[in-house]
Structures are given as structure tokens and as C-alpha cells.
Amino acid sequence: MSKIDVTLVKSTIGRPGKHHKVVRSLGLRKLNQTVRHEDNPCIRGMVEKVSHLVRVETVEEE
């Protein structure tokens, strides 16, 4: 199964509380922090909710 790298590129300051919770549940705490997740529908749904705050890159498994 492939993985994705999710990077927080914009701050959550001034955003609705739901956006804060989604970003935290993705494991992101600071700007420009990157976390790696399995590419599944649950993670993709969370990324879609905050797509204006994060950058997503697909990582190929070796």
C-alpha cells in the first residue's frame, strides 16, 4: 500500500475549531512539519477537509 506525506503549510489561527482538530488528528503541530500516513479513505477525507492548509505528496514504497 502506498503512503502520503502531509505537510502543514498554513497556520490554523483564525480557522474554525473543526479544522484545528483535523490538523491535530493528522499529527501536525507546527508549520512545515511533515508526517507520513497510509493512503486510505479515512486519511484522504481528513486531508480534503483542510486541503487549503496542507500539501500532500505521494510516496512510492520500495
SEGU-186397 format. One line per field, with one value per residue: residue in three letters; x, y, z of N, C-alpha, C, CB in turn. Coordinates in Angstrom, 2 decimals. Glycine has a CB too. Layout:
tiza [ALA / ...]
nx [X / ...]
ny [Y / ...]
nz [Z / ...]
cax [X / ...]
cay [Y / ...]
caz [Z / ...]
cx [X / ...]
cy [Y / ...]
cz [Z / ...]
cbx [X / ...]
cby [Y / ...]
cbz [Z / ...]
This chain:
tiza [MET / SER / LYS / ILE / ASP / VAL / THR / LEU / VAL / LYS / SER / THR / ILE / GLY / ARG / PRO / GLY / LYS / HIS / HIS / LYS / VAL / VAL / ARG / SER / LEU / GLY / LEU / ARG / LYS / LEU / ASN / GLN / THR / VAL / ARG / HIS / GLU / ASP / ASN / PRO / CYS / ILE / ARG / GLY / MET / VAL / GLU / LYS / VAL / SER / HIS / LEU / VAL / ARG / VAL / GLU / THR / VAL / GLU / GLU / GLU]
nx [0.85 / 0.51 / 1.97 / 1.43 / 2.82 / 2.12 / 2.11 / 2.03 / 1.29 / 0.07 / -1.09 / -3.33 / -4.53 / -7.27 / -8.97 / -11.85 / -12.82 / -13.10 / -11.25 / -8.84 / -8.90 / -8.85 / -6.34 / -4.67 / -5.33 / -4.22 / -1.65 / -0.11 / 1.64 / 3.27 / 4.14 / 5.26 / 5.84 / 6.12 / 4.31 / 3.99 / 1.57 / -0.53 / -2.04 / -5.27 / -8.92 / -9.89 / -7.81 / -7.47 / -9.93 / -9.73 / -7.60 / -8.76 / -10.61 / -9.02 / -7.57 / -6.74 / -4.84 / -2.78 / -0.11 / 0.15 / 1.96 / 2.65 / 4.19 / 6.32 / 6.49 / 9.23]
ny [-1.18 / 2.24 / 5.31 / 8.60 / 11.87 / 14.43 / 17.86 / 20.68 / 23.81 / 26.24 / 28.32 / 27.45 / 29.42 / 31.47 / 29.88 / 27.66 / 25.64 / 22.92 / 22.55 / 22.87 / 20.58 / 18.51 / 18.91 / 18.46 / 15.79 / 14.58 / 14.62 / 16.85 / 19.63 / 21.92 / 24.58 / 23.70 / 21.13 / 17.68 / 14.69 / 11.14 / 9.06 / 6.15 / 5.65 / 5.91 / 5.86 / 7.20 / 8.91 / 10.40 / 11.72 / 13.40 / 14.99 / 16.26 / 17.92 / 19.92 / 20.89 / 23.35 / 24.12 / 22.32 / 20.44 / 17.76 / 14.86 / 12.05 / 9.03 / 6.59 / 3.16 / 0.99]
nz [0.00 / -0.75 / 0.51 / 1.94 / 2.23 / 4.41 / 4.77 / 6.83 / 5.72 / 6.08 / 8.73 / 11.46 / 12.82 / 13.43 / 12.03 / 11.78 / 14.62 / 14.01 / 11.98 / 13.34 / 14.96 / 13.06 / 11.86 / 14.07 / 14.58 / 12.40 / 13.15 / 13.02 / 14.24 / 14.09 / 11.78 / 8.52 / 9.29 / 8.60 / 8.15 / 7.76 / 6.36 / 5.91 / 2.76 / 2.72 / 2.65 / 4.95 / 5.90 / 3.57 / 3.50 / 5.75 / 4.95 / 2.77 / 4.02 / 5.11 / 2.99 / 2.06 / 3.85 / 3.93 / 2.27 / 0.04 / -0.77 / -2.75 / -1.81 / -2.99 / -2.28 / -1.53]
cax [0.00 / 1.30 / 1.88 / 1.43 / 3.41 / 1.24 / 2.87 / 1.23 / 1.90 / -0.59 / -1.46 / -4.74 / -5.02 / -8.41 / -9.78 / -12.84 / -12.32 / -13.02 / -10.00 / -7.80 / -8.98 / -8.42 / -4.89 / -4.05 / -5.52 / -3.26 / -0.34 / 0.63 / 1.64 / 3.97 / 4.23 / 6.28 / 6.06 / 5.64 / 4.04 / 3.71 / 0.40 / -1.01 / -3.01 / -6.56 / -10.02 / -10.02 / -6.79 / -7.79 / -11.06 / -9.23 / -6.79 / -9.69 / -11.24 / -8.08 / -6.70 / -6.22 / -3.81 / -1.73 / 0.40 / 0.18 / 2.83 / 2.59 / 5.49 / 6.33 / 7.13 / 10.29]
cay [0.00 / 3.47 / 6.25 / 10.00 / 12.83 / 15.58 / 18.96 / 21.85 / 24.96 / 27.45 / 28.26 / 27.23 / 30.57 / 32.10 / 28.87 / 27.03 / 24.63 / 21.61 / 22.48 / 22.64 / 19.19 / 17.65 / 19.07 / 17.77 / 14.34 / 14.15 / 14.58 / 18.08 / 20.60 / 23.15 / 24.87 / 22.99 / 19.78 / 16.65 / 13.37 / 10.13 / 8.23 / 5.22 / 6.26 / 5.23 / 6.82 / 7.99 / 9.97 / 11.26 / 12.56 / 14.45 / 15.91 / 17.03 / 18.94 / 21.01 / 20.92 / 24.70 / 24.33 / 21.31 / 19.99 / 16.30 / 14.25 / 10.59 / 8.39 / 5.23 / 2.15 / 0.23]
caz [0.00 / -0.84 / 1.63 / 1.56 / 3.15 / 4.61 / 5.34 / 7.19 / 5.08 / 6.55 / 10.14 / 11.77 / 13.57 / 12.79 / 11.32 / 12.65 / 15.55 / 13.36 / 11.23 / 14.34 / 15.39 / 11.97 / 11.71 / 15.20 / 14.44 / 11.39 / 13.80 / 12.69 / 15.34 / 13.72 / 10.36 / 7.76 / 9.80 / 7.68 / 8.72 / 6.74 / 6.67 / 4.90 / 1.85 / 2.82 / 2.55 / 6.18 / 5.86 / 2.43 / 3.90 / 6.65 / 4.14 / 1.94 / 4.87 / 5.36 / 1.81 / 1.88 / 4.86 / 3.84 / 0.98 / 0.04 / -1.77 / -2.73 / -1.62 / -3.52 / -1.41 / -2.19]
cx [0.89 / 1.09 / 1.87 / 2.14 / 2.49 / 2.04 / 1.95 / 1.93 / 1.24 / -1.05 / -2.96 / -5.33 / -6.15 / -9.29 / -10.79 / -12.22 / -12.19 / -11.72 / -8.83 / -7.75 / -8.50 / -6.91 / -4.17 / -4.18 / -4.65 / -1.85 / 0.51 / 0.51 / 2.24 / 3.94 / 5.41 / 6.64 / 5.43 / 5.44 / 3.70 / 2.58 / 0.16 / -2.04 / -4.30 / -7.67 / -10.19 / -9.06 / -7.07 / -8.95 / -10.62 / -8.41 / -7.69 / -10.33 / -10.34 / -7.10 / -6.09 / -5.09 / -2.62 / -1.29 / 0.56 / 1.07 / 2.73 / 4.00 / 5.39 / 7.07 / 8.18 / 10.11]
cy [1.24 / 4.35 / 7.67 / 10.80 / 14.03 / 16.65 / 20.13 / 23.09 / 26.28 / 27.25 / 28.01 / 28.38 / 31.23 / 31.15 / 28.28 / 25.92 / 23.26 / 21.46 / 22.23 / 21.17 / 18.23 / 17.71 / 18.33 / 16.26 / 13.76 / 14.08 / 15.79 / 19.09 / 21.95 / 23.35 / 24.14 / 21.62 / 18.79 / 15.35 / 12.43 / 9.24 / 7.23 / 5.94 / 5.45 / 6.27 / 7.72 / 9.18 / 10.93 / 12.20 / 13.69 / 15.47 / 16.80 / 18.17 / 20.15 / 21.16 / 22.30 / 25.01 / 23.39 / 21.05 / 18.47 / 15.80 / 12.75 / 10.03 / 6.97 / 4.31 / 1.39 / -1.25]
cz [0.00 / 0.39 / 1.08 / 2.65 / 3.20 / 5.34 / 5.62 / 6.64 / 5.46 / 7.98 / 10.31 / 12.58 / 12.78 / 12.01 / 12.29 / 13.50 / 14.94 / 12.58 / 12.16 / 14.73 / 14.31 / 11.79 / 12.84 / 15.08 / 13.33 / 11.95 / 13.52 / 13.82 / 14.93 / 12.21 / 9.75 / 8.35 / 8.83 / 8.42 / 7.57 / 7.22 / 5.56 / 4.04 / 1.90 / 2.82 / 3.78 / 6.18 / 4.72 / 2.75 / 4.80 / 5.88 / 3.29 / 2.74 / 5.07 / 4.19 / 1.57 / 2.87 / 4.70 / 2.41 / 1.08 / -1.09 / -1.63 / -2.66 / -2.13 / -2.56 / -2.19 / -1.97]
cbx [-0.96 / 0.95 / 3.07 / -0.01 / 4.86 / -0.05 / 4.02 / 1.04 / 1.86 / -1.79 / -1.06 / -4.91 / -3.87 / -7.94 / -8.88 / -13.99 / -13.20 / -14.21 / -9.79 / -8.03 / -10.39 / -9.13 / -4.49 / -4.67 / -6.99 / -3.30 / 0.39 / 0.10 / 2.42 / 5.42 / 4.35 / 7.52 / 5.45 / 6.63 / 2.88 / 4.98 / -0.85 / -1.63 / -2.45 / -6.63 / -11.30 / -9.77 / -5.38 / -8.13 / -12.11 / -8.38 / -5.81 / -10.78 / -11.60 / -7.31 / -7.48 / -7.34 / -4.40 / -2.21 / 1.77 / -1.24 / 4.31 / 1.85 / 5.94 / 6.99 / 6.08 / 11.65]
cby [0.00 / 4.24 / 6.05 / 10.52 / 13.23 / 15.19 / 19.38 / 21.96 / 24.80 / 27.83 / 29.56 / 25.92 / 31.59 / 33.16 / 27.74 / 26.47 / 24.56 / 21.41 / 23.78 / 23.51 / 18.85 / 18.05 / 20.57 / 18.24 / 14.03 / 15.09 / 13.37 / 18.69 / 20.04 / 23.11 / 26.39 / 23.82 / 19.62 / 16.46 / 13.42 / 9.29 / 9.10 / 3.94 / 6.35 / 4.35 / 6.09 / 7.11 / 9.37 / 10.41 / 11.74 / 13.83 / 15.12 / 16.12 / 18.35 / 20.76 / 20.48 / 25.72 / 24.17 / 20.01 / 20.71 / 15.72 / 14.73 / 10.05 / 8.42 / 5.19 / 1.18 / 0.66]
cbz [1.23 / -2.12 / 2.62 / 1.34 / 2.71 / 5.40 / 4.40 / 8.75 / 3.59 / 5.64 / 10.84 / 12.53 / 13.84 / 11.89 / 10.72 / 11.82 / 16.73 / 12.42 / 10.43 / 15.60 / 15.80 / 10.65 / 11.70 / 16.51 / 14.16 / 10.18 / 13.36 / 11.37 / 16.51 / 14.22 / 10.12 / 7.66 / 11.24 / 6.52 / 9.77 / 6.43 / 6.89 / 5.55 / 0.39 / 4.10 / 2.31 / 7.42 / 5.72 / 1.19 / 4.59 / 7.77 / 3.24 / 1.37 / 6.22 / 6.68 / 0.58 / 2.03 / 6.23 / 4.46 / 0.60 / -0.09 / -1.61 / -3.98 / -0.13 / -4.92 / -0.83 / -1.70]
